[in-house]
Amino acid sequence: MATQQQQEQQQEVQAKCTSCGGTGLYKGMAEPPGVAVICLDCEGTGARTITFIPYTGRVKCEDVQTVQRSAGKFIAFGTGPVGEKLSYQDFLKEIPEAEVVATT
Ligand SMILES: [Zn+2]
């Protein structure tokens, strides 16, 4: 679904693996003291590559006229809209877009 422009802006960073704290090793309930298993999320490297597109301002939605809150906690569940309706123009005014932070 990414447009040509988004793909051009896509960037990668090496981040410390949050699953193992960058150790490459995981120690859970099943492992006896002094024993660890190789972290599945980073395959023992301690690093994960994160792909992202830098935020350059809120993208306008051309096909939306009415905005409501989602009924579900997770939009993926598709539980439908609830509550107060507001026009897309009011949404743009009432919920300001995030500040664009310049990356160095
Ligand atoms: Zn890891």
py3Dmol code that shows the C-alpha trace and the ligand (Angstrom):
import py3Dmol

protein = """\
ATOM      1  CA  MET A   1       0.000   0.000   0.000  1.00  0.00           C
ATOM      2  CA  ALA A   2       3.021   2.304   0.286  1.00  0.00           C
ATOM      3  CA  THR A   3       3.254   4.899  -2.416  1.00  0.00           C
ATOM      4  CA  GLN A   4       6.387   5.495  -4.439  1.00  0.00           C
ATOM      5  CA  GLN A   5       7.089   8.634  -2.401  1.00  0.00           C
ATOM      6  CA  GLN A   6       6.807   6.773   0.934  1.00  0.00           C
ATOM      7  CA  GLN A   7       9.198   4.079  -0.228  1.00  0.00           C
ATOM      8  CA  GLU A   8      11.772   6.717  -1.112  1.00  0.00           C
ATOM      9  CA  GLN A   9      11.521   8.198   2.383  1.00  0.00           C
ATOM     10  CA  GLN A  10      11.765   4.834   4.149  1.00  0.00           C
ATOM     11  CA  GLN A  11      14.719   4.641   6.500  1.00  0.00           C
ATOM     12  CA  GLU A  12      16.305   1.941   8.627  1.00  0.00           C
ATOM     13  CA  VAL A  13      17.966   2.093  12.022  1.00  0.00           C
ATOM     14  CA  GLN A  14      19.736  -0.528  14.098  1.00  0.00           C
ATOM     15  CA  ALA A  15      18.045  -0.687  17.488  1.00  0.00           C
ATOM     16  CA  LYS A  16      18.831  -2.633  20.632  1.00  0.00           C
ATOM     17  CA  CYS A  17      16.592  -5.697  20.797  1.00  0.00           C
ATOM     18  CA  THR A  18      13.953  -4.947  23.431  1.00  0.00           C
ATOM     19  CA  SER A  19      13.123  -8.625  23.968  1.00  0.00           C
ATOM     20  CA  CYS A  20      16.553  -9.488  25.343  1.00  0.00           C
ATOM     21  CA  GLY A  21      17.884  -6.045  26.309  1.00  0.00           C
ATOM     22  CA  GLY A  22      20.515  -6.320  23.595  1.00  0.00           C
ATOM     23  CA  THR A  23      22.186  -9.376  25.101  1.00  0.00           C
ATOM     24  CA  GLY A  24      21.072 -11.769  22.371  1.00  0.00           C
ATOM     25  CA  LEU A  25      20.082 -14.150  25.143  1.00  0.00           C
ATOM     26  CA  TYR A  26      16.793 -14.883  26.844  1.00  0.00           C
ATOM     27  CA  LYS A  27      16.433 -16.231  30.369  1.00  0.00           C
ATOM     28  CA  GLY A  28      12.921 -17.255  31.296  1.00  0.00           C
ATOM     29  CA  MET A  29      11.155 -19.467  33.827  1.00  0.00           C
ATOM     30  CA  ALA A  30      12.119 -22.642  31.953  1.00  0.00           C
ATOM     31  CA  GLU A  31      15.841 -21.944  32.020  1.00  0.00           C
ATOM     32  CA  PRO A  32      17.798 -23.086  35.102  1.00  0.00           C
ATOM     33  CA  PRO A  33      20.199 -20.583  36.744  1.00  0.00           C
ATOM     34  CA  GLY A  34      23.206 -19.844  34.565  1.00  0.00           C
ATOM     35  CA  VAL A  35      21.503 -21.095  31.401  1.00  0.00           C
ATOM     36  CA  ALA A  36      20.063 -18.941  28.622  1.00  0.00           C
ATOM     37  CA  VAL A  37      18.559 -19.500  25.217  1.00  0.00           C
ATOM     38  CA  ILE A  38      19.282 -17.548  22.070  1.00  0.00           C
ATOM     39  CA  CYS A  39      16.781 -14.706  21.635  1.00  0.00           C
ATOM     40  CA  LEU A  40      14.264 -15.571  18.930  1.00  0.00           C
ATOM     41  CA  ASP A  41      13.521 -11.957  18.066  1.00  0.00           C
ATOM     42  CA  CYS A  42      17.099 -10.960  17.200  1.00  0.00           C
ATOM     43  CA  GLU A  43      18.521 -14.461  16.635  1.00  0.00           C
ATOM     44  CA  GLY A  44      21.263 -13.747  19.161  1.00  0.00           C
ATOM     45  CA  THR A  45      22.625 -10.606  17.533  1.00  0.00           C
ATOM     46  CA  GLY A  46      21.229  -8.239  20.179  1.00  0.00           C
ATOM     47  CA  ALA A  47      20.131  -5.874  17.415  1.00  0.00           C
ATOM     48  CA  ARG A  48      16.995  -5.418  15.391  1.00  0.00           C
ATOM     49  CA  THR A  49      16.547  -3.408  12.247  1.00  0.00           C
ATOM     50  CA  ILE A  50      13.615  -1.034  12.445  1.00  0.00           C
ATOM     51  CA  THR A  51      12.171   0.277   9.210  1.00  0.00           C
ATOM     52  CA  PHE A  52      10.273   3.528   9.350  1.00  0.00           C
ATOM     53  CA  ILE A  53       9.123   6.490   7.332  1.00  0.00           C
ATOM     54  CA  PRO A  54       9.930   9.853   8.960  1.00  0.00           C
ATOM     55  CA  TYR A  55       6.849  11.874   9.912  1.00  0.00           C
ATOM     56  CA  THR A  56       6.499  14.986   7.818  1.00  0.00           C
ATOM     57  CA  GLY A  57       3.025  16.076   8.871  1.00  0.00           C
ATOM     58  CA  ARG A  58      -0.416  14.485   8.951  1.00  0.00           C
ATOM     59  CA  VAL A  59      -1.493  13.030   5.633  1.00  0.00           C
ATOM     60  CA  LYS A  60      -4.806  14.359   4.355  1.00  0.00           C
ATOM     61  CA  CYS A  61      -7.618  11.871   3.817  1.00  0.00           C
ATOM     62  CA  GLU A  62      -9.504  12.820   0.671  1.00  0.00           C
ATOM     63  CA  ASP A  63     -12.404  10.333   0.982  1.00  0.00           C
ATOM     64  CA  VAL A  64     -13.549  11.032   4.573  1.00  0.00           C
ATOM     65  CA  GLN A  65     -16.334  13.477   5.480  1.00  0.00           C
ATOM     66  CA  THR A  66     -17.297  12.308   8.999  1.00  0.00           C
ATOM     67  CA  VAL A  67     -15.013  11.301  11.887  1.00  0.00           C
ATOM     68  CA  GLN A  68     -15.871   9.315  15.032  1.00  0.00           C
ATOM     69  CA  ARG A  69     -13.908   7.449  17.681  1.00  0.00           C
ATOM     70  CA  SER A  70     -13.431   3.731  17.139  1.00  0.00           C
ATOM     71  CA  ALA A  71     -15.521   1.541  19.441  1.00  0.00           C
ATOM     72  CA  GLY A  72     -12.683  -0.903  19.930  1.00  0.00           C
ATOM     73  CA  LYS A  73      -9.366  -0.500  21.649  1.00  0.00           C
ATOM     74  CA  PHE A  74      -7.668  -1.827  18.560  1.00  0.00           C
ATOM     75  CA  ILE A  75      -8.666  -0.472  15.168  1.00  0.00           C
ATOM     76  CA  ALA A  76      -7.728  -3.810  13.604  1.00  0.00           C
ATOM     77  CA  PHE A  77     -10.771  -5.446  15.218  1.00  0.00           C
ATOM     78  CA  GLY A  78     -13.033  -3.237  13.124  1.00  0.00           C
ATOM     79  CA  THR A  79     -15.667  -2.731  15.794  1.00  0.00           C
ATOM     80  CA  GLY A  80     -17.097   0.339  14.126  1.00  0.00           C
ATOM     81  CA  PRO A  81     -17.583   3.988  15.016  1.00  0.00           C
ATOM     82  CA  VAL A  82     -19.225   5.297  18.221  1.00  0.00           C
ATOM     83  CA  GLY A  83     -20.133   8.575  19.899  1.00  0.00           C
ATOM     84  CA  GLU A  84     -19.977  12.136  18.727  1.00  0.00           C
ATOM     85  CA  LYS A  85     -19.688  12.769  15.025  1.00  0.00           C
ATOM     86  CA  LEU A  86     -17.581  15.575  13.737  1.00  0.00           C
ATOM     87  CA  SER A  87     -16.772  16.704  10.271  1.00  0.00           C
ATOM     88  CA  TYR A  88     -13.349  15.990   8.859  1.00  0.00           C
ATOM     89  CA  GLN A  89     -12.688  19.742   8.843  1.00  0.00           C
ATOM     90  CA  ASP A  90     -13.483  19.899  12.608  1.00  0.00           C
ATOM     91  CA  PHE A  91     -11.277  16.877  13.231  1.00  0.00           C
ATOM     92  CA  LEU A  92      -8.380  18.674  11.560  1.00  0.00           C
ATOM     93  CA  LYS A  93      -8.994  21.698  13.817  1.00  0.00           C
ATOM     94  CA  GLU A  94      -9.721  19.843  17.089  1.00  0.00           C
ATOM     95  CA  ILE A  95      -6.897  17.326  16.945  1.00  0.00           C
ATOM     96  CA  PRO A  96      -3.765  19.166  15.866  1.00  0.00           C
ATOM     97  CA  GLU A  97      -1.214  17.210  13.922  1.00  0.00           C
ATOM     98  CA  ALA A  98       1.969  16.200  15.719  1.00  0.00           C
ATOM     99  CA  GLU A  99       4.901  18.544  15.591  1.00  0.00           C
ATOM    100  CA  VAL A 100       7.408  17.632  12.915  1.00  0.00           C
ATOM    101  CA  VAL A 101      10.760  17.069  14.595  1.00  0.00           C
ATOM    102  CA  ALA A 102      13.733  17.623  12.365  1.00  0.00           C
ATOM    103  CA  THR A 103      16.015  14.615  12.195  1.00  0.00           C
ATOM    104  CA  THR A 104      19.739  15.153  12.205  1.00  0.00           C
TER     105      THR A 104
END
"""
ligand_1 = """\
1
ZN
Zn 17.032 -10.184 21.235
"""
view = py3Dmol.view(width=600, height=400)
view.addModel(protein, "pdb")
view.setStyle({"model": 0}, {"cartoon": {"style": "trace"}})
view.addModel(ligand_1, "xyz")
view.setStyle({"model": 1}, {"stick": {}})
view.zoomTo()
view.show()
